[in-house]
Amino acid sequence: MLYYVQTNLIAIVFGLILLIQCRRTSSRNETSQMIMLVMITALIVASLADIMAYVFRGTTDIAVQFFNILYFISFVLGTYAWFVYILVRFRYITNLKLIVLRTGLPAIALCLSILLNPLTSFYFSVDADAIYHRGNGVIVTWIVEWGYLIAAFVINMIAVRKEKSRQKRQMYKGYLLFPIPMAVAAICQMIFYGITVAQIGYLFSILLLFLNNIAYHEQQDGLTGLKNKNSFYIYKDSLFEKDVFRNISIFVIDANKFKAINDTYGHLIGDKALIDIANALQEAVDDIPRSGIVVFRFGGDEFVIVANGASDDDVTLLVNTIGRKITERNAKNKEDGQQYVLDLSIGIATGDCTNKKEFDYLLNKADELMYEQKQSLAKR
């Protein structure tokens, strides 16, 4: 049937576009991106194998057998790669070899048994007319593949519940959508024998993953993982979509003598110092028992915290918590042999806001107060 070729060509074309885009934007050392490349490659190979199996259908039984084996193995590896992606993303295991050793046995055993299918005809058979027939063993492939998808979903749910960062929690929720198109397509292919839609479901799943990652990274600072300046302005606009009264506190934070850290120890150490500050600020915000407090990296060594609806006690608690987190970071860095010391200047402005102009006034006021503190420290 012509739709076999059309369906698979759609998956191949979009798969190649995603593969090229992913290779352009990924780092060779970023494990999660490498796994995503494996997932996209598995989709392309499965789609090519399905086309070739259709082309040789009714002509050469060996070719039909070979390409169906390739099709089965591609889907096993694709679903397993998603499971590994989730483990790596949520840092349950960071060593890829260790992940494969601990979790890969069902996938490896299944792939090896599929390779033996010409001898067993367990998963499918090819008759003398080179026509494919589904075997009882296909249930085993479904069990293993669905097992990995369900396990990944459960791990994802746990990560969403445990994650304190609202930004990361939103991204993790996006991952929950990944199995849905693949599952729907797989169920249709199980029930309606003879159709081929699994590749399209897989394609939609990867597209969802890709778009979810793009949406996250567009508003994320690449170095620190905090929300970036673009995200700050989006957040500001969202505050005043409705004409409501808001009590807002804005913290403008700058690292003291940061240039000296860069000049003395180099930019790599400087980057580590920025990450330390970002982590300390995010941990301090997460420790405040209320919502509506968001931390941003504004650029360079400058950070901004917006506390929407925070009380005076919340503001005081946050300032003290930031100081404590920075002290803890300095103590740990000293134990680890790091020579630099983190120190911050913080300007805070609190007021009632009903529009963006009043918000900007508070931001400028906090910025001025921060520089006043910075200058007074420099005179000591």
ABEGO torsion letter per residue (X at the ends): XAAAAAAAAAAAAAAAAAAAAAAAABBAABAAAAAAAAAAAAAAAAAAAAAAAAAABGABAAAAAAAAAAAAAAAAAAAAAAAAAAAAAAGABABAAAAAAAAAAAAAAAAAAAAAAAAAGAABBBBAAGBBBBBAAAAAAAAAAAAAAAAAAAAAAAAAAABABAAAAAAAAAAAAAAAAAAAAAAAAAABBGBBAAAAAAAAAAAAAAAAAAAAAAABBAAAGBBBAAAAAAAAAAAAABBBBBBBBBBBBBBBGAAAAAAAAEAAAAAAAAAAAAAAAAAAAAABBBBGBBBBBAEEABBBBBBBGBBAAAAAAAAAAAAAAAAAAAAAAAAAGBABBBBBBBBBBBBBBABAAAAAAAAAAAAAAAAAAAAAAAAX
